[in-house]
């Protein structure tokens, strides 16, 4: 019997993300805010291919959604050198 796959999550700075992932996040935001009515309008507005959007859309989330418990629980704790780190559950 195989073990169920455990998802791993990472907290990374936005500036190291590839453009396609940044644009996917923006597409999700403008759809949620109602700035556009369809996915097609949103990806055109962001100059992103539909295939790239569908490739990443289920895997990227704004940190505030994670912190609010919509995806998982992240608790802050003190890291070395006075940084704040998060333990993810």
C-alpha positions as CSV (number, residue, x, y, z in Angstrom):
1,X,0.0,0.0,0.0
2,X,1.4,3.4,-1.0
3,X,1.5,6.4,1.3
4,X,-0.7,9.4,0.3
5,X,1.3,12.2,-1.2
6,X,1.9,15.1,1.2
7,X,1.8,18.5,-0.4
8,X,4.7,20.8,0.5
9,X,4.2,24.6,0.6
10,X,6.9,27.3,0.5
11,X,6.7,31.0,1.4
12,X,8.7,32.9,-1.3
13,X,9.1,36.5,-2.2
14,X,7.1,37.6,-5.2
15,X,10.1,39.0,-7.1
16,X,11.7,35.6,-7.6
17,X,8.5,34.1,-9.2
18,X,8.3,33.6,-12.9
19,X,6.2,36.1,-14.8
20,X,3.6,33.4,-15.7
21,X,2.9,32.7,-12.0
22,X,2.7,36.4,-11.1
23,X,0.3,37.0,-14.0
24,X,-1.8,34.0,-12.9
25,X,-2.1,35.5,-9.4
26,X,-3.2,38.8,-11.0
27,X,-5.7,37.1,-13.2
28,X,-7.3,35.4,-10.2
29,X,-7.4,38.8,-8.4
30,X,-9.1,40.7,-11.2
31,X,-11.6,37.8,-11.6
32,X,-12.4,37.8,-7.9
33,X,-12.8,41.6,-7.9
34,X,-15.1,41.5,-10.9
35,X,-12.9,43.8,-13.0
36,X,-13.5,41.4,-15.9
37,X,-16.3,38.9,-16.5
38,X,-14.5,35.9,-18.1
39,X,-11.2,34.1,-17.8
40,X,-10.5,34.9,-21.4
41,X,-10.9,38.6,-20.8
42,X,-8.6,38.4,-17.7
43,X,-5.8,36.5,-19.4
44,X,-5.9,38.8,-22.4
45,X,-5.8,41.8,-20.1
46,X,-2.7,40.3,-18.4
47,X,-1.1,39.1,-21.6
48,X,-1.1,35.5,-20.4
49,X,-1.9,32.4,-22.3
50,X,-5.0,30.4,-21.2
51,X,-2.8,27.3,-21.0
52,X,-0.4,29.0,-18.5
53,X,-3.3,30.2,-16.4
54,X,-4.9,26.7,-16.2
55,X,-1.5,25.2,-15.5
56,X,-0.9,27.3,-12.4
57,X,-4.3,28.5,-11.2
58,X,-4.9,25.7,-8.7
59,X,-1.4,26.0,-7.2
60,X,-0.9,29.6,-6.4
61,X,-2.6,31.5,-3.6
62,X,-2.1,34.9,-2.0
63,X,-0.5,34.5,1.5
64,X,-3.5,36.2,3.2
65,X,-5.8,33.3,2.0
66,X,-3.4,30.8,3.6
67,X,-3.1,32.8,6.8
68,X,-6.9,33.0,7.1
69,X,-7.1,29.2,7.0
70,X,-8.6,28.9,3.6
71,X,-5.9,26.6,2.4
72,X,-3.8,25.7,5.4
73,X,-2.7,27.1,8.8
74,X,0.5,29.1,9.1
75,X,1.7,30.1,12.6
76,X,4.5,32.7,13.1
77,X,7.5,32.0,15.2
78,X,10.8,33.7,15.8
79,X,13.6,32.6,13.5
80,X,17.3,33.3,13.8
81,X,18.5,36.8,13.1
82,X,15.2,38.3,14.3
83,X,13.2,37.2,11.2
84,X,9.6,36.0,11.4
85,X,9.1,32.5,10.0
86,X,6.0,30.4,9.7
87,X,5.3,26.8,10.7
88,X,2.7,25.4,8.2
89,X,0.2,22.8,9.2
